[in-house]
């Protein structure tokens, strides 16, 4: 992933305490599961589960 994009992404979610919420914010702006996982130090499956939970709430 481009270092600048990663830095901007981290700045975008810096005030979000919940990793799941941060993952969803990054997902909403187009980052892939792998990219989000690398940025937040979680597994790609964590991001996929967050997406499923979000979609289940609708």
matplotlib code that plots the C-alpha trace (Angstrom):
import matplotlib.pyplot as plt

x = [0.0, 1.2, 2.7, 1.0, -2.4, -1.7, -0.7, -3.8, -6.0, -4.5, -5.1, -8.7, -9.4, -7.1, -9.9, -11.8, -11.2, -13.1, -11.2, -14.4, -15.7, -12.3, -12.3, -15.8, -14.8, -11.8, -14.0, -16.4, -13.7, -12.5, -9.7, -9.5, -9.8, -6.0, -5.1, -7.4, -6.1, -2.5, -3.3, -5.2, -3.0, -5.9, -6.6, -8.5, -11.3, -11.8, -12.7, -15.0, -16.8, -17.2, -18.8, -21.2, -22.2, -22.8, -24.9, -26.9, -27.9, -29.8]
y = [0.0, 3.5, 5.0, 8.3, 6.7, 4.7, 7.7, 9.7, 6.7, 6.6, 10.3, 9.9, 7.4, 8.7, 9.8, 6.6, 4.4, 1.3, -0.7, -2.0, 1.5, 2.5, -0.5, 0.4, 4.0, 2.9, 0.4, 3.2, 5.1, 2.2, 0.4, -3.4, -5.8, -6.5, -2.9, -2.1, -5.1, -3.9, -0.4, -1.4, -4.5, -6.9, -9.9, -9.5, -11.7, -9.1, -6.5, -9.0, -9.7, -6.0, -5.6, -8.5, -7.0, -3.6, -5.2, -7.2, -4.1, -2.6]
z = [0.0, -0.7, 2.4, 1.9, 1.6, 4.7, 6.7, 5.5, 6.5, 10.0, 10.4, 9.2, 12.0, 14.7, 17.0, 16.6, 19.7, 18.4, 15.9, 14.3, 13.7, 12.3, 10.0, 8.7, 8.1, 6.1, 4.2, 3.4, 1.6, -0.4, 1.4, 1.0, 3.9, 3.7, 3.7, 6.6, 8.5, 8.0, 9.1, 12.2, 13.1, 12.9, 10.6, 7.3, 8.8, 11.5, 8.8, 7.1, 10.3, 11.0, 7.5, 8.2, 11.5, 9.9, 7.2, 9.7, 11.6, 8.6]

ax = plt.figure().add_subplot(projection="3d")
ax.plot(x, y, z, "-o")
ax.set_aspect("equal")
plt.show()
